[in-house]
Amino acid sequence: MTALGMVGLGRMGGNMARRLRQGGHRVVATTRDPERLRQAVASDGVEGADSIAALCARLEVPRIVWLMLPAGDATATAIDAAAAVLDAGDILVDGGNAHWRDSVARARTLAGRGVHFLDAGVSGGIWGLSEGYCLMIGGPRVAFDRAEPILRTLAPPDGYLHVGESGAGHFVKMVHNGIEYALMQAYGEGFELLERSGLGLDLPRIAALWNRGSVVRSWLLELATRALAANPRLDGISGWVEDSGEGRWTVLQAVESGVPTPAIAQALFQRFASRQPDAFGLRLIAALRDEFGGHGVHRPSDVG
């Protein structure tokens, strides 16, 4: 049994703590939500702590502390709090979606204190509890080896990998998410063509069919099958598509590296477009067509 601290019990962190407990590990956890912590203690056998300092005090040296927090201020604040109490030889893991360059800098700073830093790209979403999490780990090999019993429990068979030096885990996860953007965009466009065919196509059955030997089969298509079976016309669902930031970082990295990624970039821009149902730019294009060609424009009363 390995003992570790878990900072953050959101949808991902909470399920990861539960999976680790199911695997026989000791988990000491802290979170800003007292009720969520109380539930984890009561239902999952997690040991609660009211702060990162208190969490670290309950773990034997050398410690392993895993952060599962939103990227940005929350993660930065937690890393500072952990750095103030961790000892040389301890391991700090960041499993959030931090920018890989931030992870390189954090690893360097913590190394100066003798603390190992692992940046962990984590994929699996809400299904990770039952299916396991795909883990992309960057950082010192010695720290990876020590954390491996935890990684083995969190991941499905062959579902974790030491991908390289500090920053590599979050870099690989960033590119992973960029690819995910493009895949989802392709599925969305294809199923819209099917839906608009006028042929009375059964979209849930077609989605299920394509997952039986087709070259486009995937877990995303399995989820599409599930979503369409529950709500074939997707009634009540807005077309607004959020982005977590990793797609933006992927495109910016592509620009910096001079690597053409048109499918990923277009998928990102389509997400931006989804939030502009009456975009000024599109209205200007309509006005220009009318100005140079007399094509006319649609007034708000003409549509819907």
Residue pairs with C-beta under 8 A, 6 or more apart in sequence:
1 24
1 25
1 26
2 25
2 26
2 64
2 149
2 150
3 25
3 26
3 27
3 28
3 59
3 60
3 63
3 64
4 20
4 25
4 26
4 27
4 28
4 59
4 63
4 64
4 65
4 66
4 150
5 27
5 28
5 29
5 30
5 49
5 52
5 55
5 56
5 58
5 59
5 63
5 64
5 65
5 66
6 13
6 16
6 17
6 20
6 27
6 28
6 29
6 30
6 46
6 66
6 68
7 13
7 29
7 30
7 31
7 52
7 55
7 65
7 66
7 67
7 68
7 69
7 78
7 82
8 31
8 67
8 68
8 69
8 78
8 96
9 17
9 29
9 31
9 33
9 36
9 37
9 40
9 68
10 31
10 68
10 69
11 125
11 126
12 68
12 95
12 122
12 124
12 125
12 128
13 29
13 31
13 68
13 69
13 95
14 36
14 40
15 126
15 128
15 129
16 66
16 68
16 95
16 122
16 128
16 129
16 133
16 154
17 27
17 29
17 40
17 44
17 46
18 40
18 44
18 46
18 129
19 128
19 129
19 132
19 133
19 153
19 154
20 27
20 150
20 153
20 154
21 27
21 44
21 45
21 46
23 153
24 153
25 149
25 150
25 153
26 47
27 44
27 45
27 46
27 47
28 46
28 47
28 48
28 49
28 55
28 58
28 59
29 37
29 40
29 46
29 47
29 48
29 49
29 55
30 37
30 48
30 49
30 50
30 51
30 52
30 54
30 55
31 37
31 40
37 46
37 48
38 48
40 46
40 48
41 47
41 48
47 58
49 55
49 57
49 58
51 81
52 65
52 78
52 81
52 82
52 85
53 81
53 84
53 85
55 65
56 63
56 65
56 82
56 85
56 86
57 85
59 65
61 87
61 89
61 90
62 87
62 89
62 90
62 91
62 146
63 86
63 87
63 90
63 91
64 90
64 91
64 93
64 146
64 147
64 150
65 82
65 86
65 90
65 91
65 92
65 93
66 93
66 95
66 120
66 150
67 75
67 78
67 79
67 82
67 92
67 93
67 94
67 95
67 96
68 95
68 96
68 122
69 75
69 78
69 96
70 96
70 97
71 96
71 97
71 98
71 99
71 102
71 245
75 94
75 96
75 98
79 92
79 94
79 106
79 110
82 92
83 92
83 109
83 110
83 113
83 115
86 92
86 110
86 113
86 115
87 114
87 115
88 113
88 114
88 115
89 114
89 115
89 116
90 115
90 116
91 115
91 116
91 117
91 118
91 143
91 146
91 147
92 110
92 115
92 116
92 117
92 118
93 117
93 118
93 119
93 120
93 147
94 103
94 106
94 117
94 118
94 119
94 120
94 170
95 120
95 122
97 170
97 173
97 174
97 177
97 244
97 245
97 246
98 119
98 170
99 170
99 174
99 249
100 119
100 138
100 167
100 168
100 169
100 170
100 171
100 174
100 249
101 167
102 170
103 117
103 119
103 138
103 166
103 167
103 169
103 170
104 166
104 167
106 117
106 119
107 117
107 119
107 139
107 166
107 167
108 166
110 116
110 117
111 117
116 139
116 140
116 142
116 143
117 139
117 140
117 143
117 166
118 137
118 138
118 139
118 140
118 143
118 144
118 147
118 169
119 137
119 138
119 139
119 166
119 167
119 168
119 169
119 170
120 135
120 136
120 137
120 138
120 169
120 170
121 135
121 136
121 137
121 138
121 163
121 169
121 170
121 172
121 173
121 174
121 176
122 128
122 133
122 134
122 135
122 136
122 173
123 133
123 134
123 136
123 173
123 176
124 131
124 132
124 133
124 134
128 154
131 156
132 154
132 155
132 156
132 159
133 154
133 155
133 156
133 159
134 155
134 156
134 159
134 160
135 151
135 154
135 155
135 159
135 160
135 161
136 160
136 161
136 163
136 168
136 169
136 172
136 173
136 176
137 144
137 147
137 151
137 160
137 161
137 162
137 163
137 169
138 162
138 163
138 164
138 165
138 166
138 167
138 168
138 169
138 170
138 171
138 172
139 165
139 166
139 168
139 169
140 166
141 162
144 151
144 162
151 160
152 160
154 160
163 169
163 172
164 172
173 246
174 246
174 249
174 250
174 253
175 250
175 253
177 244
177 246
177 247
177 250
178 246
178 247
178 250
178 251
178 261
178 264
178 268
179 264
180 220
181 243
181 247
181 250
181 264
181 267
181 268
181 271
182 263
182 264
182 266
182 267
183 218
183 220
184 220
184 267
185 263
185 266
185 267
185 270
186 263
187 220
187 221
187 224
191 203
191 207
191 224
191 228
194 201
194 203
194 206
195 201
195 203
203 228
203 232
204 225
204 228
204 229
204 232
207 221
207 224
207 225
207 228
208 225
208 229
210 216
210 217
210 221
211 217
211 218
211 221
211 222
211 225
227 234
228 234
231 237
239 274
239 277
240 274
240 275
241 270
241 271
241 274
241 275
242 271
243 268
243 271
243 272
247 264
247 267
247 268
247 271
248 268
250 261
250 264
250 268
251 261
251 264
251 265
251 268
253 259
254 260
254 261
254 264
254 265
273 279
276 282
286 297
286 298
287 297
289 295
289 297
290 296
290 297
